[in-house]
């Protein structure tokens, strides 16, 4: 009986995990360009501030 219960729980957990992963993947595909754009902007800002700090130290 316990093995049967565990197998049901495991199958249920795998099903939920699959649904969550698929929804995350589709959500990421939807927001990926926006995220990459933001990341690019963030990197540029970081470089600019680093250069400013270096020039300020000099």
N, C-alpha and C positions, 0 to 999 in steps of 0.2 A: 504493500500500500504506500509506504513512504517513497519508494523509488518511482512509483507512478505519479505521485503528487509532485515530486521534484522535476520529473520530465515535463509535466504540464507547466510548472512555473518557469522552467528554462525556456521552453518553446514560446511562452507568453513574453518573457523578457527579450528574447531574440526578435520577436515580432515588433515589440515597442521600439527596441534599439534600431531596427531596420527603418521603421517609419520616421523616427527622429533623424537618423542619418540622412535619409532621402530628402526630408523637408529642409534640413540644414544645407544640403548640397544645392537644392533648387534655390533656396534663399541666397546662398553665396553667389551662385551664378547671376542672380538678379542684381545683387549689390556689388559684384566684383569690380566692375569698371569704376564705380563711384569710390570704392575702397582704394583701388590702385591710384586713382587721381588724387585722393586725399593723402595717401602715403607719399606720393611724389612731391606734393606741395609741402608736406611735413618735412621731408628730407631736405628740400630746397631751403626752407626756413631755418632748419638746424644748421646747414652749411653756412648760410648768411650770418646767423648769430655767432657761430664759431669764428668766422673770419672777422667779424666786428670785435669780438672779445680779444682776438690776437692783435688786431691793430690798436685796440685800446691799451693793451699791456705795453706795447712798444711806445 
